[in-house]
């Protein structure tokens, strides 16, 4: 005997009369229940809308029809039965329509004719202004791919579903717009899981679409069936299982609204294959059914909300700004505020570039591998202005010691983050941009004296001079920190930079000085290795000179050998699409960050962190014949030019050659594995525990 199935999460909220966005899934307690609840899911949908058979409850303006058994003879035959010439003409006309009118003036190429659910889905994407998607086909998503051939939307065929979702995330990170990826059911859908979790933690707007087995087979353990809505419930901002073709326009509209608004995040739409195959005339004017969510969105801050912050600034002597990814679209307002007050700025990993790192008031990154000056400022401040941040552990370390002397002001758009990790004295639940605007307005009436914080700034300058970002200068090997400095010089700091996860990521954050927002895409909260190359695909699409009016820019994936290997198959995508991506690999033949922790905390005992061919540890000072794998040869197999550099004197010319070569290019830069990312505050530590010296040759 099984327990009865009950509505869960959003379904329960809907039943209670709330208006949280609805999914159509039921949480079942066993496989048997999943099988017996397949019909219950459909019944739940029919309670929300009319059945497909056509009833007196049919929605106005919508015509539904079941697919004809004889698809070649059915009156509403699928459009793929048209000739190739007709399809090409239709796609050309649709592209011209979008280019001439824009998504806001979208024209329905099917008129009042029924079309497949897959076509409705793709058209709904067009209506949201989507021009590029990252999609890999499979049995449960073939209909969507067929529909894409009838659409002006361009598909970028990545070589793995994780690659495609990281590409969509990279696109979202560097543009602030919704990235879109599409996968099939089962393993295709589960391959998206890491990317969804990554996007949720890093607040990236994304819509992921998955195919699903036909509705009648849900819960039967059908081939490539996975309850992806249940799997992703805790790692998405919201998700949907679409059981009625007529819900597609509304669901897509809601998904994009949810992904973009409030704290951005990923939304998943799961579409059974038979829903994709059904025919209907869509109602594009159907309203969204998320009034509860919309009512809970933070409002514009009032003058009364902001006045306590102005009071706190005037009452402080040692204020510091702690800004993060929530400020990426408030860069101009932040700079105006900083220059009006003279308050120094520390930035999180996700916020780099929000404030120019070469500005005299920039303290650069704070946290585990932040500058000594940034962490000193937070430790000694009497006022911490935290804007667009979440007090995560890589920034705070030991929570009770973080900003222990300071009054804390926290401005963030997500009410769940307010007082979650660190209690604040003044809180404003609002977007950073209007909050800073109001703050600037009030400061014009109550300006801060120019020299008010002069002594504090001098203290921080003294600290920065005593403990700058530094590394040993060597002439026998290429130092990874120096390699990034040279890259910064040769790109004039104007490249879009993506990274994998590891030492190279932290060195890129420290030594590639970002002076503008959205020039940096990395995996912050989840720390997903393999992020660098596929996210570079998304960034390259965003800055190829044809997307959204953005200028063409070179994209550099600063990667490590371990991280790069996790998604190296995406070199095929870069080559086929002729993307201007430069792969800059800092190759030390090790999992460098883990090695650093082995050196510091495990007596340098190597536990499966050597990635080379032999068991002996590579010190980058001896025989290089066993470098493994050969990334240059690997790149060549994909048709991508490349080069390996070992000597410091060869690095700058190699970077210049890389940047001058059109299309993708791989530069394999051999660096010693004994280098440590410094400064370093051990996990759970505080500022007093900061480490500023040492490497793998020392004993700890």
For each residue, the residues with C-beta under 8 A, 3 or more apart:
1:
2: 29 30 32 33 36
3: 29 33
4:
5: 26 27 28 29 33 36 37 40
6: 12 26 27
7: 11 12 14 15 26 27 44
8: 11 12 25 26 27
9: 12 13 23 27 233
10: 13 14 20 21 22 23 238
11: 7 8 14 15 22 23 24 25 26 44
12: 6 7 8 9 15 16
13: 9 10 16 18 20 292
14: 7 10 11 17 18 19 20 22
15: 7 11 12
16: 12 13
17: 14
18: 13 14 292
19: 14 289 290 291 292 293 295
20: 10 13 14 290 292 293
21: 10 238 240 254 258 289 290 293
22: 10 11 14 48 240 289
23: 9 10 11 229 238 239 240 241
24: 11 41 44 45 240 241 242 243
25: 8 11 41 227 229 230 239 241
26: 5 6 7 8 11 37 40 41 44
27: 5 6 7 8 9 230
28: 5 33 34 37 219
29: 2 3 5 33
30: 2 33 34
31: 34 35 219 221
32: 2 35 36
33: 2 3 5 28 29 30 36 37 219
34: 28 30 31 37 38 218 219 227
35: 31 32 38 219 220 221
36: 2 5 32 33 39 40 219
37: 5 26 28 33 34 40 41 219
38: 34 35 41 42 215 216 217 218 219 220
39: 36 42 43
40: 5 26 36 37 43 44
41: 24 25 26 37 38 44 45 215 218 219 241 243
42: 38 39 45 46 215 243
43: 39 40 46 47
44: 7 11 24 26 40 41 47 48 243
45: 24 41 42 48 49 243 244 247
46: 42 43 49 50 51 244
47: 43 44
48: 22 44 45 244 247
49: 45 46 57 59 244 246 247
50: 46 54 55 57 58 59 246
51: 46 54 55
52: 64 66 244 245 278
53: 66
54: 50 51 58 64
55: 50 51 58
56:
57: 49 50
58: 50 54 55 62 64
59: 49 50 62 246 283 286
60: 283
61: 281 283 285
62: 58 59 246 280 281 282 283
63: 114 280 281
64: 52 54 58 245 246 278 279 280
65: 76 114 278 279 280
66: 52 53 278 279
67: 71 74 76 78 274 277 278 279
68: 71 73 74 75 76 77
69: 74
70: 73 74
71: 67 68 74 77 78 81
72: 77 81
73: 68 70 77
74: 67 68 69 70 71 77
75: 68
76: 65 67 68 113 114 279
77: 68 71 72 73 74 81
78: 67 71 81 116 277 279
79: 82 87 90 110 115 116 119 150
80: 87 146 150
81: 71 72 77 78
82: 79 86 87 90
83: 86 87
84: 87 88
85: 88 89
86: 82 83 89 90
87: 79 80 82 83 84 90 91 149 150
88: 84 85 91 92
89: 85 86 92 93
90: 79 82 86 87 93 94 109 150
91: 87 88 94 95 149 150 151 152
92: 88 89 95 96
93: 89 90 96 97 109
94: 90 91 97 98 109 126 150 151 152
95: 91 92 98 99 152
96: 92 93 99 100
97: 93 94 100 101 106 107 109 152
98: 94 95 101 102 103 106 126 131 152
99: 95 96 152
100: 96 97
101: 97 98 104 105 106 107
102: 98 105 106 129
103: 98 106 126 127 128 129 130
104: 101 129
105: 101 102
106: 97 98 101 102 103 126 127
107: 97 101
108: 111 123 284
109: 90 93 94 97
110: 79 113 114 115 119 123
111: 108
112: 281
113: 76 110 281
114: 63 65 76 110 279 280 281
115: 79 110 119 120 123 279 280 281 282
116: 78 79 119 120 143 147 276 277 278 279
117: 120 121 143 245 248 271 275 276 277 278 279 280
118: 121 122 143 144 146 147 276 277
119: 79 110 115 116 122 123 147 150
120: 115 116 117 123 124 245 248 249 280 282
121: 117 118 124 125 144 147 209 248 252 271 276
122: 118 119 125 126 144 147 148 150 151 153
123: 108 110 115 119 120 126 127 151 282
124: 120 121 127 128 248 249 252 253 282
125: 121 122 128 130 133 151 153 180 252
126: 94 98 103 106 122 123 129 130 151 152 153
127: 103 106 123 124 252 253 284
128: 103 124 125 178 252 253 256
129: 102 103 104 126
130: 103 125 126 133 153 178 180
131: 98 152 153 154 547 548
132: 153 154 155 156 171 180 541 547
133: 125 130 148 153 154 155 156 168 180 181 182
134: 155 156 158 163 164 165 167 168 171 179 180 181 182 537 538
135: 141 144 145 148 155 156 157 164 181 182 183
136: 157 158 159 160 161 164 182 183 184 188
137: 141 142 145 184
138: 141 142 183 184 185 186 188 211 224
139: 142 184 185 211 223 224 273
140: 184 185 186 188 210 211 212 213 224 272 273
141: 135 137 138 144 145 182 183 184 185 188 209 210 211
142: 137 138 139 145 146 184 211
143: 116 117 118 146 147 211 273 276 277
144: 118 121 122 135 141 147 148 182 209 211 271 276
145: 135 137 141 142 148 149 155 182
146: 80 118 142 143 149 150
147: 116 118 119 121 122 143 144 150 151
148: 122 133 135 144 145 151 153 155
149: 87 91 145 146
150: 79 80 87 90 91 94 119 122 146 147
151: 91 94 122 123 125 126 147 148
152: 91 94 95 97 98 99 126 131
153: 122 125 126 130 131 132 133 148
154: 131 132 133
155: 132 133 134 135 145 148
156: 132 133 134 135 164 167 537 541 573 577
157: 135 136 573 576
158: 134 136 161 163 164 167 534 537 570 573
159: 136 163 569 570 572 573
160: 136 163 164 191 567 569 570
161: 136 158 164 165 181 183 187 188 189 191 192
162: 165 166 191 192 194 195 530 534 567
163: 134 158 159 160 166 167 533 534 537 567 569 570 573
164: 134 135 136 156 158 160 161 167 168 181 182 183 192 534
165: 134 161 162 168 169 181 183 191 192 194 195 196 199 206 208
166: 162 163 169 170 195 198 528 530 531 534 535 538 567
167: 134 156 158 163 164 170 171 179 181 534 535 537 538 541 570 573
168: 133 134 164 165 171 172 179 180 181 195 206 208 538
169: 165 166 172 173 179 195 198 199 202 204 206 521 531 535 538
170: 166 167 173 174 179 498 521 534 535 536 537 538 539 542
171: 132 134 167 168 174 175 177 179 538 539 541 542
172: 168 169 175 176 177 178 179 199 204 205 206 264 538
173: 169 170 202 204 518 520 521 535 538 539
174: 170 171 496 518 519 521 538 539 542 543
175: 171 172 518 542 548 550
176: 172 205 328 329 518
177: 171 172 205 548
178: 128 130 172 205 206 207 256 259 260
179: 134 167 168 169 170 171 172 204 205 206 207 538
180: 125 130 132 133 134 168 206 207 208 209
181: 133 134 135 161 164 165 167 168 192 195 206 207 208 209
182: 133 134 135 136 141 144 145 164 208 209 210
183: 135 136 138 141 161 164 165 188 189 191 192 208 209 210 211
184: 136 137 138 139 140 141 142 188 189 210 211 224
185: 138 139 140 141 188 189 210 211 212 213 224 225 226 228 273
186: 138 140 189 190 223 224 225 226
187: 161 190 191 224 226
188: 136 138 140 141 161 183 184 185 191 192 210 211 224
189: 161 183 184 185 186 192 193 210 211 212 226 228 231 270
190: 186 187 193 226 228 231
191: 160 161 162 165 183 187 188 194
192: 161 162 164 165 181 183 188 189 195 196 208 210 232 268
193: 189 190 196 197 231 232 235
194: 162 165 191 197 198 526 528
195: 162 165 166 168 169 181 192 198 199 206 208 266 528
196: 165 192 193 199 200 206 208 232 235 236 266 268
197: 193 194 200 201 235 526
198: 166 169 194 195 201 202 204 523 525 526 528 531
199: 165 169 172 195 196 202 203 204 206 265 266
200: 196 197 203 235 236 237 265 266
201: 197 198 524 525 526
202: 169 173 198 199 325 350 523 524 525 526
203: 199 200 263 264 265 325 326 350
204: 169 172 173 179 198 199 264 265 266
205: 172 176 177 178 179 259 260 264 265 266
206: 165 168 169 172 178 179 180 181 195 196 199 259 265 266 267
207: 178 179 180 181 252 255 256 259 266 267 268 269
208: 165 168 180 181 182 183 192 195 196 236 266 267 268 269
209: 121 141 144 180 181 182 183 268 269 270 271
210: 140 141 182 183 184 185 188 189 192 228 268 269 270 271
211: 138 139 140 141 142 143 144 183 184 185 188 189 270 271 272 273 276
212: 140 185 189 218 225 228 241 270 271 272 273
213: 140 185 217 218 222 223 224 225 272 273
214: 217 218 272 273 274
215: 38 41 42 218 243 272 274 275
216: 38 274
217: 38 213 214 220 222 225
218: 34 38 41 212 213 214 215 222 225 272
219: 28 31 33 34 35 36 37 38 41
220: 35 38 217 225
221: 31 35 225
222: 213 217 218 225
223: 139 186 213
224: 138 139 140 184 185 186 187 188 213
225: 185 186 212 213 217 218 220 221 222
226: 185 186 187 189 190 231
227: 25 34 230 231
228: 185 189 190 210 212 231 232 239 268 270
229: 23 25 232 233 239 240 241 268 270
230: 25 27 227 233
231: 189 190 193 226 227 228
232: 192 193 196 228 229 235 236 239 268
233: 9 229 230 236 239
234:
235: 193 196 197 200 232 266
236: 196 200 208 232 233 239 265 266 267 268
237: 200 258 259 263 264 265 266 267
238: 10 21 23 255 258 267 268
239: 23 25 228 229 232 233 236 267 268 269 270
240: 21 22 23 24 229 251 254 255 267 268 269 270
241: 23 24 25 41 212 229 270 272
242: 24 245 247 248 251 269 270 271 272 275
243: 24 41 42 44 45 215 247 272 275
244: 45 46 48 49 52 247 275
245: 52 64 117 120 242 248 275 278 279 280
246: 49 50 59 62 64 249 280 282 283
247: 45 48 49 242 243 244 250 251
248: 117 120 121 124 242 245 251 252 271 275 282
249: 120 124 246 252 253 282 283 284 286
250: 247 253 254 286 287 288 289
251: 240 242 247 248 254 255 269
252: 121 124 125 127 128 207 248 249 255 256 269
253: 124 127 128 249 250 256 257 286 288
254: 21 240 250 251 257 258 288 289 290
255: 207 238 240 251 252 258 259 267 269
256: 128 178 207 252 253 259 260 267
257: 253 254 260 261 288 290
258: 21 237 238 254 255 261 262 265 267 290 293
259: 178 205 206 207 237 255 256 264 265 266 267
260: 178 205 256 257 264
261: 257 258 264 297
262: 258 293 297 298 413 414
263: 203 237 326 413 414 417
264: 172 203 204 205 237 259 260 261
265: 199 200 203 204 205 206 236 237 258 259
266: 195 196 199 200 204 205 206 207 208 235 236 237 259
267: 206 207 208 236 237 238 239 240 255 256 258 259
268: 192 196 207 208 209 210 228 229 232 236 238 239 240
269: 207 208 209 210 239 240 242 251 252 255
270: 189 209 210 211 212 228 229 239 240 241 242
271: 117 121 144 209 210 211 212 242 248 275 276
272: 140 211 212 213 214 215 218 241 242 243 275 276
273: 139 140 143 185 211 212 213 214 276 277
274: 67 214 215 216 277 278
275: 117 215 242 243 244 245 248 271 272 278
276: 116 117 118 121 143 144 211 271 272 273
277: 67 78 116 117 118 143 273 274
278: 52 64 65 66 67 116 117 245 274 275
279: 64 65 66 67 76 78 114 115 116 117 245
280: 62 63 64 65 114 115 117 120 245 246
281: 61 62 63 112 113 114 115
282: 62 115 120 123 124 246 248 249
283: 59 60 61 62 246 249 286
284: 108 127 249
285: 61
286: 59 249 250 253 283
287: 250
288: 250 253 254 257 291 294
289: 19 21 22 250 254
290: 19 20 21 254 257 258 293 294
291: 19 288 294 295
292: 13 18 19 20 295 296
293: 19 20 21 258 262 290 296 297
294: 288 290 291 297
295: 19 291 292
296: 292 293 415
297: 261 262 293 294
298: 262 413 415 429 430 431
299: 430
300: 430 434
301: 305 306 428 430 434 435 438
302: 305 306 438
303: 306 307 438 442
304: 307
305: 301 302 308 428 430 435 438
306: 301 302 303 309 310 428 435 438 439 442
307: 303 304 310 311 442
308: 305 311 312 409 426
309: 306 312 313 385 409 411 426 428 439
310: 306 307 313 314 439 442 443 446
311: 307 308 314 315
312: 308 309 315 316 383 407 409 425 426
313: 309 310 316 319 341 343 383 385 443 448
314: 310 311 446 448
315: 311 312 383
316: 312 313 319 382 383 407
317: 382 453 455 456
318: 377 380 381 382 383 453 456 459
319: 313 316 341 343 381 382 383 384 385 453 456
320: 343 344 345 346 363 377 378 381 383 384 385
321: 334 338 343 344 345 346 355 385 387
322: 346 348 366 378 384 385 386 387 389 395
323: 326 327 334 345 346 347 348 351 354 355 386 387 388 389 432
324: 327 347 348 350 351 354 387 388 389 390
325: 202 203 328 348 350 351 354 388 389 524
326: 203 263 323 330 351 387 388 389 412 413 431 432
327: 323 324 330 331 334 351 354 387 388 432 436 517
328: 176 325 331 351 353 354 388 517 518
329: 176 432 433 517
330: 326 327 333 334 354 387 388 431 432 433 436
331: 327 328 334 335 353 354 355 516 517
332: 335 336
333: 330 336 337 432 433 436 437 440
334: 321 323 327 330 331 337 338 345 354 355 387 432 436
335: 331 332 338 339 355 356 359
336: 332 333 339 340 436 440
337: 333 334 340 341 343 436 439 440 443
338: 321 334 335 341 342 343 345 355 359 361
339: 335 336 342 361
340: 336 337 440 443 444 447 448
341: 313 319 337 338 443 448 453
342: 338 339 361 448 450 452 453 454 457
343: 313 319 320 321 337 338 361 385 453
344: 320 321 361 362 363 377 456 457 460
345: 320 321 323 334 338 355 359 361 362 363
346: 320 321 322 323 363 364 365 366 370 374 375 377 378
347: 323 324 351 352 353 354 355 357 362 363 364 365 366
348: 322 323 324 325 351 352 365 366 367 389 392 395 524
349: 352 365 367 394 509 522 524
350: 202 203 324 325 522 524 525
351: 323 324 325 326 327 328 347 348 354 388 389
352: 347 348 349 357 365 509 514 520
353: 328 331 347 356 357 514 515 516 517 518 519 520
354: 323 324 325 327 328 330 331 334 347 351 388 517
355: 321 323 331 334 335 338 345 347 359 361 362
356: 335 353 359 362 514 515 516
357: 347 352 353 362 364 513 514 515
358: 362 513 515
359: 335 338 345 355 356 362 515
360:
361: 338 339 342 343 344 345 355 457
362: 344 345 347 355 356 357 358 359
363: 320 344 345 346 347 366 371 373 374 377 460 464
364: 346 347 357 370 371 373 374 469 510
365: 346 347 348 349 352 369 370 371 374 509 510
366: 322 346 347 348 363 370 371 374 375 377 378 395
367: 348 349 370 374 375 394 395 396 397 681
368: 394 395 397 680 681 683
369: 365 506 509 510 677 678 679 680 681
370: 346 364 365 366 367 374 375 395 679
371: 363 364 365 366 374 375 464 467 468 469 510 679
372: 375 376 463 464 466 467 679 690 692
373: 363 364 376 377 460 463 464 467
374: 346 363 364 365 366 367 370 371 377 378
375: 346 366 367 370 371 372 378 379 679 681 687 690
376: 372 373 379 380 460 463 467 687
377: 318 320 344 346 363 366 373 374 380 381 460 463
378: 320 322 346 366 374 375 381 384 402 403 406 687
379: 375 376 401 403 404 405 686 687
380: 318 376 377 405 459
381: 318 319 320 377 378 384 403 405 406
382: 316 317 318 319 405 406 407
383: 312 313 315 316 318 319 320 406 407 409
384: 319 320 322 378 381 403 406 407 408 409
385: 309 313 319 320 321 322 343 409 411
386: 322 323 389 391 408 409 410 411 412 424
387: 321 322 323 324 326 327 330 334 411 412 432 435 436
388: 323 324 325 326 327 328 330 351 354 411 412 413 432
389: 322 323 324 325 326 348 351 386 392 395 410 412
390: 324 412 414 417 420 421
391: 386 395 396 399 402 410 417 420 421 422
392: 348 389 395 396 421 525
393: 396 397 683 684
394: 349 367 368
395: 322 348 366 367 368 370 389 391 392 402
396: 367 391 392 393 399 402 421 422
397: 367 368 393 401 402 681 683 684 685 686 687 689
398: 401 402 684 685 686
399: 391 396 402 421 422
400: 404
401: 379 397 398 404 686 687 688
402: 378 391 395 396 397 398 399 422 686
403: 378 379 381 384 406 408 422
404: 379 400 401
405: 379 380 381 382
406: 378 381 382 383 384 403
407: 312 316 382 383 384 425 426
408: 384 386 403 422 423 424 425 426
409: 308 309 312 383 384 385 386 424 425 426 427 428
410: 386 389 391 417 418 419 422 424 426 427 428
411: 309 385 386 387 388 427 428 430 432 435
412: 326 386 387 388 389 390 417 418 428 429 432
413: 262 263 298 326 388 429 430 431 432
414: 262 263 390 417 418 429
415: 296 298 418 429
416: 420
417: 263 390 391 410 412 414 420 421
418: 410 412 414 415 424 427 429
419: 410 422 423 424 427
420: 390 391 416 417
421: 390 391 392 396 399 417
422: 391 396 399 402 403 408 410 419
423: 408 419
424: 386 408 409 410 418 419 427
425: 312 407 408 409
426: 308 309 312 407 408 409 410
427: 409 410 411 418 419 424
428: 301 305 306 309 409 410 411 412 435
429: 298 412 413 414 415 418
430: 298 299 300 301 305 411 413 434 435
431: 298 326 330 413 434 435
432: 323 326 327 329 330 333 334 387 388 411 412 413 435 436
433: 329 330 333 436 437
434: 300 301 430 431 437 438
435: 301 305 306 387 411 428 430 431 432 438 439
436: 327 330 333 334 336 337 387 432 433 439 440
437: 333 433 434 440 441
438: 301 302 303 305 306 434 435 441 442
439: 306 309 310 337 435 436 442 443
440: 333 336 337 340 436 437 443 444
441: 437 438 444 445
442: 303 306 307 310 438 439 445 446
443: 310 313 337 340 341 439 440 446 447 448
444: 340 440 441 447
445: 441 442
446: 310 314 442 443
447: 340 443 444
448: 313 314 340 341 342 443 452 453
449: 452
450: 342 454
451: 454
452: 342 448 449
453: 317 318 319 341 342 343 448 456 457
454: 342 450 451 457 458
455: 317 458 459
456: 317 318 319 344 453 459 460
457: 342 344 361 453 454 460 461
458: 454 455 461 462
459: 318 380 455 456 462 463
460: 344 363 373 376 377 456 457 463 464
461: 457 458 464 465
462: 458 459 465 466
463: 372 373 376 377 459 460 466 467
464: 363 371 372 373 460 461 467 468
465: 461 462 468
466: 372 462 463
467: 371 372 373 376 463 464 679 692
468: 371 464 465
469: 364 371 481 510 511
470:
471: 479 481 482 675 678
472: 479 695
473: 479 482
474: 477 479 648
475: 648
476: 621 648
477: 474 620 621 646 648 670 671 672
478: 482 483 645 646 647 648 651 669 670 671
479: 471 472 473 474 482 483 648 671 672 675
480: 483 484 503 504 507 586 588 669 671 675
481: 469 471 484 485 507 510 511 675
482: 471 473 478 479 485 486 648
483: 478 479 480 486 487 584 586 651 669 671
484: 480 481 487 488 507 508 510 511 512 558
485: 481 482 488 489 511
486: 482 483 489 490 651 652 655
487: 483 484 490 491 495 512 556 558 584 655
488: 484 485 491 493 511 512 513
489: 485 486 492
490: 486 487 652 655 656 659
491: 487 488 494 495 554 556 659
492: 489
493: 488 512 513 514 515
494: 491 519 553 554
495: 487 491 519 553 554 555 556 582
496: 174 519 520 521 536 539 540 542 543 553 554 555 556
497: 508 512 514 519 520 521 555 556 557 558
498: 170 520 521 522 531 532 533 535 536 539 555 556 557 558
499: 504 505 508 521 522 531 532 557 558 559 563
500: 504 505 523 529 530 531 532 533 557 559 560 562 563 564 566
501: 505 522 523 527 528 529 531 563 593
502: 505 506 529 560 562 563 591 592 593
503: 480 506 507 560 586 588 592 593 596 675 676 677
504: 480 499 500 507 508 558 559 560 563 586 592
505: 499 500 501 502 508 509 522 558 560 563
506: 369 502 503 509 510 593 677
507: 480 481 484 503 504 510 511 558 586 677
508: 484 497 499 504 505 511 512 522 558
509: 349 352 365 369 505 506 512 520 522
510: 364 365 369 371 469 481 484 506 507 677
511: 469 481 484 485 488 507 508
512: 484 487 488 493 497 508 509 558
513: 357 358 488 493
514: 352 353 356 357 493 497 519 520
515: 353 356 357 358 359 493
516: 331 353 356 519
517: 327 328 329 331 353 354
518: 173 174 175 176 328 353
519: 174 353 494 495 496 497 514 516
520: 173 352 353 496 497 498 509 514
521: 169 170 173 174 496 497 498 499 535 536 538 539
522: 349 350 498 499 501 505 508 509 531 532 535
523: 198 202 500 501 526 527 528 531 535
524: 201 202 325 348 349 350 527
525: 198 201 202 350 392
526: 194 197 198 201 202 523
527: 501 523 524
528: 166 194 195 198 501 523 531
529: 500 501 502 562 563 566
530: 162 166 500 533 534 563 564 565 566 567
531: 166 169 198 498 499 500 501 522 523 528 534 535 563 567
532: 498 499 500 522 535 536 557 558 559 563 564 567
533: 163 498 500 530 536 537 557 559 564 567 568 570 571 574 581 583
534: 158 162 163 164 166 167 170 530 531 537 538 567 570 573
535: 166 167 169 170 173 498 521 522 523 531 532 538 539 557
536: 170 496 498 521 532 533 539 540 555 556 557 574 579 581 583
537: 134 156 158 163 167 170 533 534 540 541 570 573 574 577 579 581
538: 134 166 167 168 169 170 171 172 173 174 179 521 534 535 541 542
539: 170 171 173 174 496 498 521 535 536 542 543 555
540: 496 536 537 543 544 555 574 577 579 580 581
541: 132 156 167 171 537 538 544 547 579
542: 170 171 174 175 496 538 539 547 548 550
543: 174 496 539 540 547 550 551 552 553 555
544: 540 541 547 552 579 580
545: 550 551 552
546:
547: 131 132 541 542 543 544 550
548: 131 175 177 542
549:
550: 175 542 543 545 547 553
551: 543 545
552: 543 544 545 580
553: 494 495 496 543 550
554: 491 494 495 496 580 582 659
555: 495 496 497 498 536 539 540 543 579 580 581 582
556: 487 491 495 496 497 498 536 581 582 584
557: 497 498 499 500 532 533 535 536 564 581 582 583 584
558: 484 487 497 498 499 504 505 507 508 512 532 584 586
559: 499 500 504 532 533 563 564 583 584 585 586
560: 500 502 503 504 505 563 564 585 586 587 588 592
561: 564 565 585 586 587 588 589 590 611 631
562: 500 502 529 565 566 590 591 592 611
563: 499 500 501 502 504 505 529 530 531 532 559 560 566
564: 500 530 532 533 557 559 560 561 567 568 583 585 631
565: 530 561 562 568 611 629
566: 500 529 530 562 563
567: 160 162 163 166 530 531 532 533 534 564 570
568: 533 564 565 571 634
569: 159 160 163 572
570: 158 159 160 163 167 533 534 537 567 573 574
571: 533 568 574 575 583 634 635 638 640 664 666
572: 159 569 575 576 638
573: 156 157 158 159 163 167 534 537 570 576 577 579
574: 533 536 537 540 570 571 577 579 581 638 640 663 664
575: 571 572 578 638 639 640 663 664
576: 157 572 573
577: 156 537 540 573 574
578: 575 663 664
579: 536 537 540 541 544 555 573 574 663 664
580: 540 544 552 554 555 662 663 664
581: 533 536 537 540 555 556 557 574 664 665
582: 495 554 555 556 557 658 659 664 665 666 667
583: 533 536 557 559 564 571 635 642 664 665 666 667
584: 483 487 556 557 558 559 655 658 667 669
585: 559 560 561 564 631 666 667 668 669
586: 480 483 503 504 507 558 559 560 561 669 671
587: 560 561 627 631 668 669 670 671
588: 480 503 560 561 592 618 620 670 671 672 673 675
589: 561 610 611 612 618 627 628 673
590: 561 562 594 595 609 610 611 612 617 618 673
591: 502 562 594 595 609 611
592: 502 503 504 560 562 588 595 596 673 675
593: 501 502 503 506 596 597 677
594: 590 591 597 598 609
595: 590 591 592 598 599 606 609 673 696
596: 503 592 593 599 600 676 677 680 696
597: 593 594 600 601 602
598: 594 595 601 602 604 605 606 607 609
599: 595 596 602 604 676 695 696 698 700
600: 596 597 676 680 682 691 694 700
601: 597 598 682 700
602: 597 598 599 605 607
603: 700
604: 598 599 696 699 700
605: 598 602
606: 595 598 609 610 617
607: 598 602
608:
609: 590 591 594 595 598 606
610: 589 590 606 615 617 618
611: 561 562 565 589 590 591 628
612: 589 590 618 626 627 628
613: 626 627 628
614: 626
615: 610
616:
617: 590 606 610 673
618: 588 589 590 610 612 622 626 673
619: 622 672 673 674
620: 477 588 670 671 672 673 674
621: 476 477 672
622: 618 619
623: 626
624: 627 646 670
625:
626: 612 613 614 618 623
627: 587 589 612 613 624 630 644 670
628: 589 611 612 613
629: 565 633 634
630: 627 633 634
631: 561 564 585 587 634 635 642 644 666 668
632: 635 636 642 643 644 666 668
633: 629 630 636 637
634: 568 571 629 630 631 637 638
635: 571 583 631 632 638 640 641 642 664 666
636: 632 633 639 640 641 642
637: 633 634
638: 571 572 574 575 634 635
639: 575 636
640: 571 574 575 635 636 663 664 665 666
641: 635 636 661 665 666
642: 583 631 632 635 636 665 666 667 668
643: 632 654 657 658 666 667 668
644: 627 631 632 667 668 669 670
645: 478 650 651 654 667 668 669 670
646: 477 478 624 650 670
647: 478 650 651
648: 474 475 476 477 478 479 482 651
649:
650: 645 646 647 653 654
651: 478 483 486 645 647 648 654 655 669
652: 486 490 655 656
653: 650 656 657
654: 643 645 650 651 657 658 667 669
655: 486 487 490 584 651 652 658 659 667
656: 490 652 653 659 660
657: 643 653 654 660 661
658: 582 584 643 654 655 661 665 667
659: 490 491 554 582 655 656
660: 656 657
661: 641 657 658 665
662: 580
663: 574 575 578 579 580 640
664: 571 574 575 578 579 580 581 582 583 635 640
665: 581 582 583 640 641 642 658 661
666: 571 582 583 585 631 632 635 640 641 642 643
667: 582 583 584 585 642 643 644 645 654 655 658
668: 585 587 631 632 642 643 644 645
669: 478 480 483 584 585 586 587 644 645 651 654
670: 477 478 587 588 620 624 627 644 645 646
671: 477 478 479 480 483 586 587 588 620 675
672: 477 479 588 619 620 621 675
673: 588 589 590 592 595 617 618 619 620 696
674: 619 620 695 696 697
675: 471 479 480 481 503 588 592 671 672 695 696
676: 503 596 599 600 680 694 695 696
677: 369 503 506 507 510 593 596 680
678: 369 471 691 692 693 694
679: 369 370 371 372 375 467 690 691 692
680: 368 369 596 600 676 677 690 691
681: 367 368 369 375 397 685 686 687 689 690 691
682: 600 601 685 689 691
683: 368 393 397
684: 393 397 398
685: 397 398 681 682 688 689 690
686: 379 397 398 401 402 681 689
687: 375 376 378 379 397 401 681 690
688: 401 685
689: 397 681 682 685 686
690: 372 375 679 680 681 685 687
691: 600 678 679 680 681 682 694
692: 372 467 678 679
693: 678
694: 600 676 678 691 698 700
695: 472 599 674 675 676 698
696: 595 596 599 604 673 674 675 676
697: 674
698: 599 694 695
699: 604
700: 599 600 601 603 604 694
